[in-house]
Amino acid sequence: MTKVYIPGSVEPRSSHYCSPHKKTVAPIGVAQVARSVAMALVFRVVMQIVGLPLSLLGWVLSIITTYLPHWKNLNLDLNEMENWSMGLWQTCVIQEEVGRQCKDFDSFLALPTELRISRILMFLSNGLGLLGLLVSGFGLDCLRIAERQQELKKRLLILGGILFWTAGIAALVPVSLVAHLTVQEFWDETIPDIVPRWEFGEALFIGWFAGVSLLLGGCLLNCAACSTRAPLASGHYAVTQTQCPDLKGTADPKV
């Protein structure tokens, strides 16, 4: 079919004509993808750097709590120069003239129920904390062992966090149990007022701090392990405006 042009009319533009104000759709640049990946990696590394030392601090404090003979303190009103303290392993008395004297418990079965439970749980907390440090240490991103087995390192990190959770709970239960029984005995109305009452010792506060540190450390490690890496920018597009260098500053062609 023959095309007919009328003088003075504008020639129809071809399909490949480039408009000065034409808008095209282009994918997001590589810089934004790299920035997203860097932020995800920084988040993972920070969580690991904070979580592991916090768990290590809680584990060390739980060991100190286990062997510290200050779970309960007793101050005698009749003799202010003599102070008693009790732990999981021994009872100590501090006198100004004689000094500090401690005596170990003779038998495990002769201990009160709360002290026997506390011994078992604190041993469990110490063992789980040590195992959690070993397991989560191999799952750190900064460790170059098994770099290509990222799924294995992720599972090790999650397992270490769960172990720290269990260790934290095992440390919080005995100190909370002893504290609860101490409060009950302190406000027991059946005991005469002249009888001295046991009070909280320093080991209880250290044990609470140790348990919370283990729980927080485990949470941070699990957050670092479960955080997904930044995905690729597939399906994301940006609208850009292009101009034709050939027609910039010129009028439309006419016939």
C-alpha positions as CSV (number, residue, x, y, z in Angstrom):
1,M,0.0,0.0,0.0
2,T,1.4,3.4,-1.1
3,K,1.8,6.1,1.6
4,V,0.4,9.5,0.6
5,Y,1.9,12.7,2.2
6,I,0.1,16.0,2.2
7,P,2.4,19.0,1.8
8,G,2.9,20.8,5.1
9,S,1.9,17.8,7.2
10,V,4.2,16.2,9.7
11,E,5.7,12.9,8.8
12,P,4.6,10.1,11.1
13,R,7.2,9.0,13.6
14,S,8.6,5.6,13.3
15,S,8.2,3.0,16.1
16,H,11.9,3.4,17.0
17,Y,11.7,7.1,17.4
18,C,13.2,8.3,20.7
19,S,11.3,11.0,22.5
20,P,13.3,13.6,24.5
21,H,11.0,12.9,27.5
22,K,10.6,9.2,27.2
23,K,10.7,7.2,30.5
24,T,12.3,3.8,30.7
25,V,12.3,1.2,33.4
26,A,15.8,0.1,34.7
27,P,16.8,-2.3,37.4
28,I,18.2,-1.0,40.7
29,G,22.0,-0.5,40.7
30,V,24.6,-2.8,42.1
31,A,25.6,-0.3,44.7
32,Q,22.2,-0.6,46.5
33,V,22.5,-4.4,46.5
34,A,26.0,-4.2,47.9
35,R,24.8,-1.8,50.6
36,S,22.0,-4.1,51.6
37,V,24.4,-7.1,51.8
38,A,26.9,-5.1,53.9
39,M,24.2,-4.0,56.4
40,A,23.1,-7.6,56.8
41,L,26.6,-8.8,57.4
42,V,27.3,-6.0,59.9
43,F,24.2,-7.0,61.8
44,R,25.2,-10.6,61.9
45,V,28.8,-9.8,63.0
46,V,27.7,-7.4,65.7
47,M,25.2,-9.8,67.2
48,Q,27.9,-12.5,67.3
49,I,30.5,-10.2,68.8
50,V,28.2,-9.0,71.5
51,G,26.4,-12.4,72.1
52,L,29.4,-14.6,72.6
53,P,31.3,-12.4,75.2
54,L,28.1,-11.9,77.0
55,S,27.5,-15.6,77.2
56,L,31.2,-16.1,78.3
57,L,30.6,-13.5,81.1
58,G,27.5,-15.3,82.3
59,W,29.3,-18.7,82.3
60,V,32.2,-17.3,84.4
61,L,29.8,-15.7,86.8
62,S,27.8,-18.9,87.2
63,I,31.0,-20.7,88.1
64,I,31.8,-18.0,90.7
65,T,28.3,-18.3,92.1
66,T,28.6,-22.1,92.4
67,Y,31.7,-21.9,94.7
68,L,31.1,-18.6,96.5
69,P,30.2,-19.3,100.1
70,H,27.8,-16.3,100.3
71,W,24.4,-17.6,99.3
72,K,22.9,-16.6,102.7
73,N,24.3,-14.2,105.3
74,L,23.4,-14.1,109.0
75,N,24.2,-11.1,111.2
76,L,23.9,-11.7,115.0
77,D,22.4,-8.7,116.9
78,L,23.8,-10.0,120.2
79,N,27.4,-10.2,118.7
80,E,27.9,-7.7,115.9
81,M,31.6,-8.8,115.6
82,E,30.5,-12.2,114.3
83,N,29.0,-12.8,110.8
84,W,27.9,-16.1,109.3
85,S,27.6,-17.1,105.7
86,M,26.4,-20.2,103.9
87,G,27.1,-21.5,100.4
88,L,26.6,-24.8,98.5
89,W,29.7,-26.4,99.9
90,Q,30.5,-24.9,103.3
91,T,29.5,-22.6,106.1
92,C,31.8,-19.7,107.2
93,V,32.0,-17.5,110.2
94,I,33.9,-14.2,110.2
95,Q,35.2,-12.9,113.6
96,E,37.3,-9.8,114.1
97,E,39.7,-11.5,116.5
98,V,40.0,-14.9,114.8
99,G,39.3,-14.0,111.2
100,R,37.5,-16.2,108.7
101,Q,36.9,-19.9,109.4
102,C,35.0,-22.2,107.1
103,K,33.7,-25.8,107.5
104,D,32.7,-28.0,104.6
105,F,29.4,-29.9,104.7
106,D,29.9,-33.5,105.8
107,S,27.5,-35.2,103.5
108,F,25.5,-34.4,100.4
109,L,22.4,-36.2,101.7
110,A,22.5,-34.3,104.9
111,L,22.0,-30.9,103.1
112,P,18.7,-29.2,102.9
113,T,16.6,-29.9,99.8
114,E,17.2,-26.5,98.3
115,L,20.9,-26.8,98.6
116,R,21.0,-30.2,97.0
117,I,18.9,-29.0,94.1
118,S,21.0,-26.0,93.7
119,R,24.2,-28.0,93.5
120,I,22.8,-30.2,90.7
121,L,21.4,-27.3,88.7
122,M,24.5,-25.1,89.0
123,F,26.7,-28.0,87.8
124,L,24.3,-28.4,84.9
125,S,24.5,-24.7,84.2
126,N,28.3,-24.8,84.2
127,G,28.5,-27.8,81.9
128,L,25.9,-26.5,79.4
129,G,27.6,-23.1,79.3
130,L,31.0,-24.7,78.5
131,L,29.4,-26.8,75.8
132,G,27.6,-23.8,74.4
133,L,30.8,-21.9,74.1
134,L,32.5,-24.7,72.2
135,V,29.6,-25.2,69.8
136,S,28.8,-21.6,69.1
137,G,32.5,-20.8,68.7
138,F,32.7,-23.1,65.6
139,G,29.6,-21.4,64.2
140,L,31.0,-17.8,64.1
141,D,31.3,-16.1,60.7
142,C,34.8,-14.8,61.6
143,L,36.1,-18.4,62.0
144,R,37.5,-19.7,58.7
145,I,36.7,-23.3,59.5
146,A,34.1,-24.8,57.1
147,E,33.5,-21.5,55.3
148,R,31.6,-23.2,52.5
149,Q,29.3,-25.1,54.9
150,Q,27.2,-22.1,55.9
151,E,24.2,-24.2,56.8
152,L,26.3,-26.3,59.3
153,K,27.7,-23.2,60.9
154,K,24.2,-21.8,61.2
155,R,23.0,-24.9,63.0
156,L,26.0,-24.8,65.3
157,L,25.2,-21.2,66.2
158,I,21.5,-22.0,66.9
159,L,22.5,-25.0,69.0
160,G,24.9,-22.9,71.0
161,G,22.2,-20.3,71.6
162,I,19.8,-23.0,72.9
163,L,22.6,-24.4,75.2
164,F,23.1,-20.9,76.6
165,W,19.3,-20.6,77.2
166,T,19.3,-23.8,79.1
167,A,22.3,-22.9,81.1
168,G,20.8,-19.5,82.0
169,I,17.6,-21.1,83.2
170,A,19.5,-23.7,85.2
171,A,21.4,-20.9,86.9
172,L,18.3,-18.8,87.6
173,V,16.2,-21.6,89.2
174,P,18.5,-22.4,92.2
175,V,19.2,-18.8,93.2
176,S,15.6,-17.9,92.9
177,L,14.6,-21.0,94.9
178,V,17.0,-20.2,97.7
179,A,15.9,-16.5,97.7
180,H,12.2,-17.5,97.9
181,L,12.8,-19.8,100.8
182,T,14.9,-17.2,102.6
183,V,12.1,-14.7,102.3
184,Q,9.6,-17.2,103.6
185,E,11.8,-18.0,106.6
186,F,12.5,-14.3,107.2
187,W,8.8,-13.4,107.5
188,D,7.8,-16.6,109.3
189,E,5.7,-15.6,112.2
190,T,6.1,-18.9,114.0
191,I,9.8,-18.2,114.5
192,P,10.5,-16.1,117.6
193,D,11.8,-12.6,116.9
194,I,14.9,-13.2,119.0
195,V,16.1,-15.9,116.6
196,P,18.5,-14.6,113.9
197,R,17.2,-14.7,110.3
198,W,19.1,-15.5,107.2
199,E,19.3,-12.8,104.5
200,F,20.3,-12.6,100.9
201,G,24.0,-13.2,100.1
202,E,26.1,-11.7,97.4
203,A,26.1,-15.0,95.5
204,L,22.4,-14.7,94.8
205,F,22.8,-11.4,93.0
206,I,25.8,-12.7,91.0
207,G,23.8,-15.8,90.0
208,W,20.8,-13.7,88.8
209,F,23.2,-11.6,86.7
210,A,24.9,-14.7,85.3
211,G,21.5,-16.3,84.3
212,V,20.3,-13.1,82.6
213,S,23.7,-12.8,80.7
214,L,23.4,-16.3,79.5
215,L,19.9,-15.8,78.3
216,L,20.7,-12.6,76.5
217,G,23.8,-14.0,74.9
218,G,21.8,-17.0,73.6
219,C,19.1,-14.7,72.2
220,L,21.7,-12.6,70.3
221,L,23.4,-15.7,68.9
222,N,20.1,-17.1,67.7
223,C,19.1,-13.7,66.2
224,A,22.5,-13.7,64.3
225,A,22.0,-17.2,63.1
226,C,18.4,-16.7,62.0
227,S,18.9,-13.4,60.3
228,T,18.8,-13.9,56.5
229,R,21.4,-12.4,54.3
230,A,20.4,-9.6,52.0
231,P,18.5,-10.9,49.0
232,L,19.4,-10.0,45.4
233,A,17.5,-7.1,43.9
234,S,15.6,-9.2,41.4
235,G,12.2,-7.8,40.6
236,H,13.0,-4.3,41.8
237,Y,13.0,-1.6,39.2
238,A,13.5,2.2,39.1
239,V,12.1,4.6,36.6
240,T,14.6,6.8,34.8
241,Q,14.2,9.5,32.2
242,T,16.3,9.4,29.0
243,Q,17.0,12.0,26.4
244,C,18.0,11.6,22.7
245,P,21.3,13.3,22.1
246,D,20.5,13.6,18.4
247,L,17.4,15.6,18.9
248,K,18.4,17.6,21.9
249,G,17.7,21.3,21.2
250,T,16.1,20.6,17.7
251,A,12.6,20.7,16.5
252,D,10.6,17.8,15.2
253,P,11.4,16.9,11.6
254,K,8.9,18.1,9.1
255,V,8.4,17.3,5.4
